[in-house]
C-alpha cells in the first residue's frame, strides 16, 4: 500500500470518527460495569460521579486505523504487531486498574512487560546500540533495551499523570501527535506521520465529550494507552534516526507532561514521600489555585504544549535561533505559573468566601425557622 495524502488523512479520519462514535457507548456501559469515577478525596476537581470508560473509544479508533492503514505500509524489519499487542495489554491493565485499583508496583510491572514486547518486535532506540557499538558490543544492546523500556514507560506515565483536568490529557496528546506527525512528514517519514495522525484522530474524536464540563473520563486505560502509543509510534521512523534527535523531537513535544512528572518525583523525594503518592501540586493544580477555572487552566497548558511542539518541529529542520526563542517563552511561562506566591493566598481567600456564604445560608435558615 503506497503512502499518499489520502491514506494520511483517512488514518486520521477513521480514528476520529470511530472514537467519536464509540464514546457515547462507553458512557452508557460505564455504570453497568462499575467504571465510575466517584470523588472520594480532595484531589478530585469534580463533585459528582462521572463515567471513566472513555478510553474504550480511543482504543477502538486507534487500533482499527492502525490495522487498516499502518500495518500494510509498515517498515521491513519492524513489526507493528508488537505495538498492537503491547497497546492492547496496557489498555487492559489500565481498565482493570480502574475497576480493581492495582498497586503502583503491579502497574509498573505491566508497563515494563508491554515495553519489552515492543522492543522484541524491533521497535527500539537503535542509536544507543549504534553509538555503543551495535551488535558487536553486548553493552550496546543492553543499553538500547534499557533506554527503550525507560522511554516507553516514562512517556506512558507522563500522559497518565497529566490526566487531571477535563480535556487535558486528550488535548496534549493530540497536540503532541500532530506536531510529531508534521515533523515526520516534512522529513519524508510518512509511516510515522500516519501513525501519529491516527493517535491525534483518536484523541480529538474523544475530546468533545471530555472537555469541561466532562461527560466522561478516559480512565487509566485511555491515558496509559495514549501515552504508550505516543512513545512507541514516535520510534517507528524517528527524524535523523542515527542521532540523539531520535528522542529529542518527541521529548520536546512532550516537554510539559515530562516536566510535570519529573517535578512531581523531585518534589516527593525532597519531602521524603513515596514517588507514587498522589498530591495536588501538579502544574494544572497550581494554575487553578492561581484563580483560573478548568477551561482556562487547560487552555494555558495547551498553549505551552503548542509552543513546545513548534520548538520540536523547528529543531528538526534545524532552526536553532527560533527554537531558543520559543523555548525561552515556554520556560518563562512555566516559571510564572510555578513561582506564583499568591496561589495559597487566593486559595485561602476562596475558602474564606465559601465559609462566609455557608454561614449566611445557615443564619438565613435559622431566622426563617424562628419566624415560623
N, C-alpha and C positions, 0 to 999 in steps of 0.2 A: 504494500500500500504506500503510495507516494505521499510525501508531506506537502500540503498546499494550504492556501488560505481557508478553503472550505473545511478541511479536516481540523485546522486550528480552531476555527470558530464553532464548528459542530461539537468538538470535545467540550468546549466551554458551555454551549447552549444545552447540550444533553445533561450535563451535571446540574446546571442551573434549574432547568425545567423539572427534573426528577426530584431534586431537593425541595423545590417549592411545592411540588405536588404531594410529596410524602410527609411533609411537616404536619399538615392537619391530621393525618392518620396517626402520626406519632403523639400528637396532643390527645387524641381520642384513646389511644392504647395506654398511655402513661398511668392513669389512675387504676386501670384494670390489673396492671402487673405490679403496682406499688412503687412506680418510679416517679415519686412526687418529692419536690424539694420543700420541706417544711421548715420555716425559720425557727431554729431551736437555740441560737446563740446570737451574740451581738455582732458577729462578723457579717451576718446576712444583711443585705440592704433592701430586701423585700419583706413585706409584712404578712403575706398570705401564701398558702401552698401553691406552687407552680409546677407544671409537668417538667421533668428533666430527662426526656427521652428523645429530644430533637436530634441528637447525634445520629439516630437511625436514618433520617432523611439525607444528611450529609454523606453518610457511609454508602447508602444505595446510589446516590448520584455520582459520587467519585468512582466507586468500584465499577459500575456499569460502563461509564465513559472510558475508564482505563482499559477494560476488557475489549470494548468495541473499537476504540481509536488508537490507543497507545500500544497495546500488545502486538498488533500486526506490524507496527513500524519500529519495534524495539531494536536496540543496538546489538550486533553479534558479540558474544562473549559475556553478555549480561542477561539476567533473567528477570522479567517483570513478575514472574510467579512468586519470587521471594518477597516482593513488596505486597502483592495481593495476600499471600498467606500471613505475613507479619502484620499487615494492616487489619485483616480480619481478626486475628488473635488479640491485637491490642485493643480493638474496639470491643471485643467480647469481654476482655479483662475489665475494661472501663465500665461497661454496663453492669457486670457482676459487682464491681466495686460500688456503683450507685445503689444497688439493691442490698448488698451484704456488708458494705463498709469494710473493705480489706485493710490490713495493716500496711503501713508505708513500706516495710521490707518486702512483703509479698508483691506489692505493686511494682516496686523497683525490679524485683526478680523477673516478673512478667515482661517488663520493658526490655531488660537485657536479653531475654530469650528471643523476643521479636527482632531486636537489633542483630543478634547472631544469625538469624535466618536470612536477613537481608545481606549481611556480609558474605554468607556462604553462597548466595546467588550471584556473586560477582560485582555487586554494587558497593563500592568502598572508596575511601580516600587513598587512591593509589599513589599520590605524590609523596606520601610519607614513606612508603616502601621504596619508591624510586630514589628519594633523597638519601635513604639509608642503605641503598644497595640492592633493592628489589629482591628477587628470589635468591640472589647469591648470598644474602645475609639473613639468617633466621630472625635477627633482631628487627630488620626492616618489616617483615611480615607481621611480627608480634606488635610492633608499634602501630602499623596500619590498622590492625584489628582493634587495638585498644582505643585509638583515636576515633575510628568509625563508630564503635559502640558508644563511646562517650558523646560524640556528636549527636547521634540519633536519640539517645536517652535524654541528653541535655535539652535539645530543642523540643522534644515531646513534653517534658516537664515545664519548660518555659511557657509554652502556649497554654498548658493546663493551669498554671499558676496565675496567668494574666486574665483568666476567665472569671472575673469578679464583679463585673458590671454588665448590664443589659447591652448586648451587641458588641462588647469589647473584643473578645477573642475572635469572633467570626469576622469582624471588620479588619482587625490587624492581620489575620491570616489572609484575607482577600487582598489587602494592600501589598503584603509581602510577596504573595504568589504572583500577582500581576507584575510587580517590579522585577522579580527574578525571571519571569516569562519574557519580559521585554529585553532584559539583558541577554538572555539566551538567544532570542530571535535575532537581534542585531549582530550577533556573532555567528549566526548560522547553525545554532544548536536547536533544531526545530522539535526534536522529540522531547527534550527537557522543557521547551517553551509550551508545547501542547500539554504535557503532564501538569505543569503549573497552572495553566488555564483551566484544567479540569478541577484542581483544588479551589481556584477562585470561583468557578461556577457553583460548586457545592456550597461554599461559604456564603456567597451572595444570594443564592436561592433560599437559604435558611434565614438570612439576616432580617428581612421584613417582619418575621414573626418573633424575632429575638430582640429587636431594637426597643428601647424604652417607650412605653411600658411593655415589658416582655410577656408574651403569651406562652412561651415555652423556653426552657434552657436546653443546651446541648448535652449537659451532663459530662461526667468524666469520660464516658465512651466517645462523645463527639470531640471534646477538646484534645484528648490524647491522640485520637485518630487524625485530627487536623495537624497537630504537631508532628506526628510520625510521617505523614505524607509530605509535609514541608521539608523535613530533614532528609528523607530518602529520595524524593524526586529531585532535590537540588543536587544530588550526587550522580545523576544519570549522565549528564554531559556538562560538567562544570566548565565555566569560562576559563580558558588557558589552563587546562586540566593538569599540566605538569608543574604548576607552581602553586604557591600558597594562596593565590587568588581563588582557587577551587573552593575554599571555605570562606574567603573574605567577602564575597558577594552576598551569599545568604546570611552570613553573620552580621553584615552591615544592615541589611534589610530587616533582620530580626533583632536589631540592636536594642529596641525598647524592652521586649519581654526578656531578652538575655540579661540586660542591665538590671531589670527589676528582680529577676531570680537571683543574680549574684549579690545584689544589695541585700536581699532578704537573708541569704545564707550568712553573709558577713555580720549583719545585724544580730542574728540569733546566736552566732558564735561569740560575739562580744558580750552578749547578755547571758552567756553560758546556758543557752537553751538548746533543745534538740532542733536541728535544722528543718525537721518536718513539722514542727509546731506551727499551727496557723495563727495569724495575727491580723490586725487592721492597720498595718504600717506599709502596705504596698502603695505604689505610686498612685493608683486610682483612688485609694482611700484618702491619701494626703490631698489630692486635688479636690475631692468632695468636702473635706474639712476646711478647705480654703474658701468655701462658700459657693462652689459650683454644684449644680444639680447633676443628675446622672447623665443626661444628654450632653451637656456642655463638657463634663469631665471626659466622656467617651470621645467627643469630637476633638478635644485637645490632644488626646493620645493618638487619635487618627492622624492629626497634623504632624506630630512628632514622628510617627511611623512613616508617613508620606515623605517627610524630609529625608529620613534615613534611607528610604527606598530610592530617592533621586540620587543621593550620595553613592549608593551602590552601583547604579547604572552609570553614573559619570566616572566612577572608579574603574569600571570595566573597559572604558573607552581608550585610554585613561585621560581624564581632565582633572588634574590634581588641585589646581587653584580653586575651581568651582567646588570640588569635594571638601576642601578645607574650610571654605567659607560657609557652606551649608552645615557642615559638621559642627562648626563653632556656634551656629544659631541653635542647633539641636541641644548642644551641651548647655548653653545659656538658659534655654527653656527648662531643661531638667534641673539646673541649679536653682532657678527661681521657685520651681514647684517643690523641691525638696528642702529648701532652706527658709521657707516662709515661716517666720517665728510667730505669726499671728494665727496659725492654724488652731492651736489649742485655745486661744482667746475666743476665736469665732465659734468653735465648738462649744466652749463653756457658756458663751453668750446665748447660743441657740438652746442649750439645755435649760438655762435660767428662764428664757422666754416661754419654753414649753411648760415649765413648772408653774410660772405665773398664770398662764392660760388655764392650766388644770385647776389651780387654786380658785380662780374666778368662777369656773364652771361649778365647783363644789359649793362655793359660797352662794351662788345663784340658786342651786338646787336646794340648799338648806333654807334659804329665805323663802322659797316657794312653799316648802313643807310647813314652815312656821305660820305662813299666812293662811294656809288651809286649816 
